[in-house]
Amino acid sequence: MLFGLEYFAPILPEMILLFGIFVTILVRLLVDKCSYEKVYLSSQITLAISFMSLFFTANIISYGSVYSDLLEIDAFSFFVKGLLIFGMGIIFCYGKSYVKELKNNNGDY
């Protein structure tokens, strides 16, 4: 199947991150009285879902080249993806107080 779950599985964590970031930015820009805690929580939920999808995709796809040899899938690539997503979570935890107490620069839109 050309566009089944197996086709998009190698890039599923990245797709979830992009979609989550898009939704978080739209909520932040379009909702007038948006709480920063909701934006922070949305970011953390996006990271958690992306991290879980990484384990899901590691179990359903096989190693090798995908997308006409554009992307190589192996154990090291899953390790690096997991390390980067985990690092983003740590950075978000470190910046929690900054995000929750930000009172200015509501955006230009």
C-alpha positions in Angstrom: 0.0 0.0 0.0 1.5 3.3 -1.1 0.1 5.6 1.5 -0.5 3.3 4.5 0.9 3.5 8.0 3.9 1.5 6.9 4.7 4.2 4.3 4.7 7.1 6.8 6.0 5.2 9.8 9.7 6.2 9.4 8.8 9.9 9.7 5.8 9.6 12.1 7.6 11.2 15.1 8.6 14.2 13.0 5.1 14.5 11.5 3.6 14.5 15.0 6.0 17.2 16.2 5.3 19.4 13.2 1.5 19.1 13.6 1.7 19.7 17.3 3.9 22.8 16.9 1.4 24.1 14.2 -1.6 23.6 16.5 0.2 25.2 19.5 1.2 28.2 17.5 -2.3 28.7 16.1 -3.8 28.4 19.5 -1.3 30.9 20.9 -1.9 33.4 18.1 -5.7 33.1 17.7 -7.0 32.8 21.2 -7.0 36.2 22.9 -6.8 35.1 26.6 -4.8 32.0 26.1 -3.1 30.8 29.2 0.6 30.2 28.9 0.2 27.1 30.9 -2.0 25.7 28.2 0.6 26.4 25.6 3.3 24.8 27.8 1.0 21.7 28.4 0.3 21.5 24.7 4.0 21.4 23.9 4.7 18.7 26.5 1.8 16.6 25.2 3.1 16.9 21.7 6.6 15.8 22.8 5.2 12.8 24.8 3.1 11.6 21.8 6.1 12.0 19.5 8.3 10.0 21.9 5.7 7.2 22.2 5.4 7.1 18.4 9.1 6.6 18.1 8.8 3.4 20.1 5.8 2.4 18.0 7.6 2.9 14.7 10.7 1.1 15.9 8.6 -2.0 16.3 6.7 -2.0 13.0 9.3 -1.0 10.4 12.3 -2.8 9.2 15.8 -1.4 8.9 17.1 -0.2 5.6 16.7 2.5 3.0 13.3 4.2 2.5 11.9 6.8 0.2 14.1 5.9 -2.8 17.3 5.8 -0.6 16.6 9.3 0.8 16.5 8.1 4.4 18.4 5.3 6.1 16.6 3.6 9.0 18.7 1.7 11.6 19.0 1.5 15.4 21.3 4.5 15.6 18.8 6.7 13.8 16.1 5.7 16.3 18.5 6.4 19.2 19.3 9.9 17.8 15.6 10.7 17.3 14.9 9.6 20.8 17.8 11.6 22.2 16.7 14.7 20.4 13.1 14.4 21.5 14.1 13.7 25.1 16.5 16.7 25.0 13.6 19.0 23.8 11.6 17.8 26.8 14.4 18.7 29.2 14.7 22.1 27.5 11.0 22.7 27.9 11.1 21.7 31.6 14.0 24.1 32.1 12.1 27.0 30.4 8.8 26.3 32.2 9.0 29.3 34.4 9.8 31.6 31.5 6.9 30.4 29.4 4.4 30.6 32.3 5.4 34.1 33.3 5.8 35.7 29.9 3.5 38.8 29.9 4.6 40.7 26.8 5.1 40.2 23.1 1.7 38.7 22.3 2.5 38.5 18.6 2.0 40.7 15.7 -1.0 39.0 14.2 
